[in-house]
Amino acid sequence: MTQEVPMENAEALHDPISKPPAPRRSVLDLAPLELDCMNTLWPIGEATVREIRERLSPRRARAYTTIMTIMDRLARKGIVERKKTGRAYTYRPRLSAEEARTHALAQVLENFFGGSKDALVAHLDGAIDEALSLVQNGAPEVSATVARPTSPEASADANSGARGHLDGPVV
């Protein structure tokens, strides 16, 4: 005995992403390449796989099909939404970078510091001092990744000795 699928649901059989996405998951659950794709997508707001791949390629070259798979996974996780535009899909984040940072920081605060802001601040203060010490002493694995200003204002602050914003992935 076979059961007929109503015509309005027939399209869902051909596109597994058209079903309602799973609830948003933690940004901390994202793999590094997923997070790179999100960090590429957030500033532009909406993009195809080709556009994301082109923007990622200077620092992390990957095959088109790899980025397509990653974006499909992000859609399945409910992190991005996608819509068919011609022959390609266009992807849009379902949460802003700021929302992702806030959510991730809240998770870190709760899971690593028992909800204590004071413990987090004390840890960060010590970690920043340690990182700056490593940079000043020429630790190659740290000096390549720490304290790159993200804006002209931050660059001016960094040059004047003030602490600038760290440039890096949202986590």
PyMOL commands that set and color helices and strands:
alter all, ss='L'
color gray80, all
select helices_A, chain A and resi 7-14+16-18+27-29+32-44+49-56+64-77+97-113+117-136+140-143+152-159
alter helices_A, ss='H'
color red, helices_A
select strands_A, chain A and resi 47-48+80-85+88-93
alter strands_A, ss='S'
color yellow, strands_A
deselect
rebuild
show_as cartoon
